[in-house]
């Protein structure tokens, strides 16, 4: 018998998430929260564009007061929608932010648990469970504050930023992501705290969708299904990023998984909302999760009317209609018919097939959307990296905003650069930093040198 499931409803301020509520759209500021006016202005722009929630990075203790002032100014100006504090490492910052904003995002990979150094840990079951007990104890103050203030918590498990404890036992896998989240879910559940939203994010569409499906199955087994926040992280910029995001999100929404979404772009964050709204308008009504398999019977041919349509509409309609079959590899060839403004159909097909992991035709690029922790011109450098290295078929090249999550979340890239001090980056080969303190204007040149020194450079 078919079993339809909706996630438990969670309230984030005045926004209900889960249940049969509409799918919420969110984005994140990319300016330092310490620049209060810039943060206020960008929040307003995002809300005006249609965001239901806006997230801000709060990396330092002094930023707590900045967040308070941003919230106060927005409310004084009539902006009542909820804010989300993005916190890594510091439980003290998370607890203080939970008194200010409606939701706090924490990452099991670096919140209380030790940040990954990619070292093998041989923990006995006793030692492993002892670590979980320590995490439980240190989560209690956050739970107390969130219960008192009605603050929601997002447990955000990211591929590439798992702890060494999880990596050693489960590997850098979808299962590892899910186990990391389920450990935290179990702790919150033991304390009868259920105001949770869960996310499984990866730059690889297949890993992202696999982890979200596995999480759903695990939550159903426990009898408590929390809302899921969907997104392909480090998707990059331009058409590639939109295609990746569309494929991953559409695949899951088609299966009834997902209650809130973010399209991550290394661009002006307002573009995330603009595209997400177009995508959602083309998607249709929210579906319940069904234990029955979705029957995909697409032919691999997409026909658009003779009238030219814009690129974002073409991406949305194509990826929504083909997401299941592409990701399940039921389509190995794809044909696009019709006129799409500003895009070559063959290039469009190639980009879709590469995003789905079916056929590699060029280098793959991952880059984070940037946030308040980013202190170099991420958007400009990532664009330059794509122009210079796109012809290096089969290589994965990353451009990451900061060292908080950058080294871990680009761990499967062949090469990349990560923001360090102001206007400087570190050049990486795989997980290894090879050139430090590189001025951002020399980043592409130094990255090319490292690629060439390792025998992977080819002339265009």
C-alpha positions, 0 to 999 in steps of 0.5 A: 500500500502507498504511504504518503508522508509530509514532514513535521511542521516547524515554525521559523518565526512567522514562516511555517516549514514542513507539513503541507505548507508551500516550499520556502525560498531562502538565500544568504548575504555575502557581506560581513555582518559587521558591516551593519548597513550593507547587511541590512541593505542586502537583507532588504534586497533579498526579502524584496526579491521574494526570500522567505528567510535570509541567512547571515554568517556570524563567525566571531563573538563581536559579530553577535552584537552586529547581528542584533543591530541588523535585526533591530534595524530591519524590524524598525524598517518593517521587515519582519521575516525571519533571519538565520544565523550561520554558526561554525565551531562556537557553541557560545556564538550559537547560543547567543544568536538563538536569542536574537534570530529565529533560526540557527544553523549548525554543522555537525562536522565542526560544531562541538565535534572536532574539525576534520584533519583527514586523519584516520581515527581508530575509535572503539565503540566505547570511545565513539559513544563517549564522544557522543555523550560529550556532544550531547552534554554540550548541546544542552545549553543551546537546546535550553535557549532555543526552547525558551526563545522558540528558535528553530535549529537547522542541522546542516550536514555537508559532504566534505565537512564531516568530522574525522570521527565520522569520516573514519567510520563511514567515509566521505559518503552520503551515509556519513552525512546522514549518520552525522545528522542522525546523531544530532537528531537523536540527541535533540529528540532525547531532549524532546526538542523537535523544532528542527530542519535538516539539510544534506548538501554536496556539490555533486548532484548524485551525492546530494540526492542520495543523502537526502533520500537516505535521510528521509528513509532513516527518519521514517524508520524513527517515526519522526520526519523533519523538514528538509532544506535542499540545495546543491552547495558550491554549485558555482555560477552561470548556467552550470550552477543553475542546471546542477541546482535544478536537477538536484532539487527537482529530483527530490521535490518530484519524490516529495522530499524538500520543504525549503530550498536555496539555489547557491550561486557565486553571484549577487545573492538576489539572483538566487531568489530570482531563479528560485522563484522561476524554478518553483513557478514551473514546478507546481504544487508541493508533493507528499513523499511516497514509498512507491517508486516514481515511474520515469518514462521520459524519452530524452527529447525536449521540444520548445516552441519556435518562439525563443525562450529565455535561458532560465526558463529553458533550464527550469523546464528541462531539468524539472521534466528530466531530473528523475530519468537523468539522475537515475541514468535512464537517459543516456542521450538528450536532444533539445529542439527549439530556440533558447535565447543566448544559448547553443543547444549542443552546449546546453545538452552537454552542460546538462549531461555533465551536471547529471554525471553522465558525460564529461565534456569539460572541466568541472568547477565548484565554487561557494556562493560566498558569505560574510566570511569571504574577504576576497573577490570570489565572484571575479576570481571564479569567473576568471578560473572558468575562462582559463581552465574550462578546456581541461576536460575531466579536472575538477577545479574549486574556488572557495571563499574561506578556510572555514569549510573550503578545504573540506568541501573541495576535498574531491577537487583536483585543484583549487584556491581558498580565501585566506587573509584579505585579498589573498588565497591559498592554492591547493592540489587536492587536500594539500595547500601548496602555495600560501599567501597568493594575492588574488590578482595572481591566483589564476597564474599560480593555479595554472603553475601548480596544474602545469607542475603536476602535468595536467596542463594542456593548451587550448 
